[in-house]
Amino acid sequence: MAANLAGGSAAVAASEWEGSTNTLCRSLIEQRDYAVFEEGRKAAVAIISAAVRSGNLPEAAERPQLVDVLQRQRDDMAASHAALAARSVQEPELAAEWHLFLGTGAQEIDLLDRRIEALASGRFEPHLLKRDAGPDTRALEESLAALGLLGRDCELVFSSPGVPPAQAGFINAAARICAEAVHRRAATYADALRIIIPAVVAGGEVDGDRTPLLTAAQALHAEWQQTAEDFGTIDAEAVPDAALWGEFLQHIEAMAEAYAARVAALDSGDPEQLAAAFRPTPIIAVTPEMLGLNQTDCRTLTF
């Protein structure tokens, strides 16, 4: 019993660490100066273009401005890296994975340092201007997955330019809702879905005890209802595309209604009601990317 309690406590602590760490990553992305990072992207293009076109650095007259832009981008990136490096990984055995993740940020800072130094000194050394090979993609994904951060905001924190100011109200509100939903769903959502799917495949034919199915359907209904209510709090005036957003909300509400129907059918046990309720749920036509939410946790949610 003590071992079970200890295991449960450790799982809760790990979940809380994942949630708070991702919240920090989201905050760092939202605070980022989008204009600075966009200018930094243009500066990088100018540096590489000059190296390819003329085998040299950009013109001397351009360099002070490029240095200023890259320095501001570098300072922001370094502050983000420091904020995350100040955190201790929840589970000591995942220290190597955390170090690998932090290393991706350190590489970005190092690249910016090398480009700033080249522009300031006027020394053209092409190999120093190029991005170093990062960690193996699979190794990084496995590390992020072990940390509970794969597909989360932390995966983007060292590459995101921030949030476009014109869409910030909408994107930031939706991002936080999605982050909460991902965290909420981590505990039981997949298990509940695994219980429901065979009944959908069987067209609602349920043999034996319906209690596990009913419990799973109730949990999924509660989750979709919560998701619908949360998204419904977003100010419609902040939404860039009202028509797309309306269609998105209708889909989420339809999912909540579908699971409410499944709960009612399982309560009744009526074969016809079960067959109707356990038809496949609708497929969403509006993706997070279409709404400009592909740089948020919304890209990870199942809609």
URZI-V776499 format. One record per backbone hydrogen bond with DSSP energy under -1.0 kcal/mol. CO is the residue of the C=O (numbers start at 1). NH is the residue of the N-H. E is the energy in kcal/mol with one decimal. If there is no record, write none. Layout:
BEGIN
[[CO	NH	E] [CO	NH	E]]
END
This chain:
BEGIN
[[1	5	-2.5] [2	6	-2.5] [3	7	-2.7] [4	8	-2.8] [5	9	-2.6] [6	10	-2.4] [7	11	-2.1] [8	12	-2.2] [9	13	-2.4] [10	14	-2.5] [11	15	-2.4] [12	16	-2.5] [13	17	-2.3] [14	18	-2.5] [15	19	-2.4] [16	20	-2.7] [17	21	-2.6] [18	22	-2.4] [19	23	-2.1] [20	24	-1.9] [21	25	-2.2] [22	26	-2.7] [23	27	-2.3] [24	28	-2.4] [25	29	-2.1] [26	30	-2.5] [27	31	-2.0] [32	34	-1.1] [33	37	-1.9] [34	38	-2.3] [35	39	-2.5] [36	40	-2.3] [37	41	-2.0] [38	42	-1.9] [39	43	-2.3] [40	44	-2.3] [41	45	-2.0] [42	46	-2.4] [43	47	-2.3] [44	48	-2.4] [45	49	-2.8] [46	50	-2.2] [47	51	-2.0] [48	52	-2.3] [49	53	-3.2] [50	54	-2.6] [50	56	-1.1] [59	62	-1.5] [59	63	-1.0] [62	66	-1.8] [63	67	-3.0] [64	68	-2.2] [65	69	-2.2] [66	70	-2.7] [67	71	-2.6] [68	72	-2.0] [69	73	-2.1] [70	74	-2.7] [71	75	-2.5] [72	76	-1.9] [73	77	-2.5] [74	78	-2.8] [75	79	-2.1] [76	80	-2.2] [77	81	-2.5] [78	82	-2.6] [79	83	-2.2] [80	84	-1.9] [81	85	-2.9] [82	86	-1.5] [84	87	-1.6] [91	94	-2.6] [92	95	-1.8] [94	98	-2.3] [95	99	-2.4] [96	100	-2.1] [97	101	-2.1] [98	102	-2.6] [99	103	-1.9] [101	104	-1.1] [102	106	-2.1] [103	107	-2.1] [104	108	-1.4] [105	109	-2.1] [106	110	-2.4] [107	111	-2.3] [108	112	-2.0] [109	113	-2.5] [110	114	-2.3] [111	115	-2.1] [112	116	-2.5] [113	117	-2.5] [114	118	-2.0] [115	119	-2.3] [116	120	-2.5] [117	121	-2.4] [118	122	-2.3] [125	128	-2.1] [126	129	-1.1] [136	140	-2.6] [137	141	-2.5] [138	142	-2.8] [139	143	-2.1] [140	144	-2.7] [141	145	-2.5] [142	146	-2.3] [143	147	-1.8] [144	149	-3.2] [149	152	-1.8] [152	155	-1.3] [153	156	-1.7] [156	159	-2.1] [156	160	-3.0] [164	167	-1.4] [167	171	-3.0] [168	172	-2.6] [169	173	-1.4] [170	174	-2.6] [171	175	-2.7] [172	176	-1.9] [173	177	-1.8] [174	178	-2.6] [175	179	-2.4] [176	180	-2.2] [177	181	-2.2] [178	182	-2.9] [179	183	-2.2] [180	184	-2.5] [181	185	-2.9] [182	186	-1.2] [185	189	-1.5] [188	192	-2.6] [189	193	-2.3] [190	194	-2.2] [191	195	-1.4] [192	196	-1.7] [193	197	-2.6] [196	200	-1.5] [197	201	-2.6] [198	202	-2.1] [199	204	-3.0] [200	203	-1.5] [210	214	-2.8] [211	215	-2.7] [212	216	-2.2] [213	217	-2.9] [214	218	-2.5] [215	219	-2.1] [216	220	-2.4] [217	221	-2.5] [218	222	-2.5] [219	223	-2.0] [220	224	-2.6] [221	225	-2.6] [222	226	-2.3] [223	227	-2.5] [224	228	-2.6] [225	229	-2.4] [226	230	-2.6] [227	231	-2.5] [228	232	-1.8] [230	233	-1.5] [231	234	-1.4] [235	238	-1.7] [236	239	-1.1] [241	245	-2.4] [242	246	-2.4] [243	247	-2.0] [244	248	-2.3] [245	249	-2.7] [246	250	-2.2] [247	251	-1.8] [248	252	-1.9] [249	253	-2.5] [250	254	-2.2] [251	255	-2.1] [252	256	-2.0] [253	257	-2.3] [254	258	-2.3] [255	259	-2.0] [256	260	-1.8] [257	261	-2.2] [258	262	-1.6] [259	263	-2.2] [260	264	-2.3] [261	265	-2.4] [262	266	-2.5] [263	267	-2.1] [264	268	-2.0] [265	269	-2.9] [270	274	-2.6] [271	275	-2.5] [272	276	-2.1] [273	277	-2.4] [274	278	-2.1] [276	279	-1.0] [288	293	-3.1] [289	292	-1.5] [293	296	-1.3] [296	299	-1.6] [297	300	-1.9]]
END
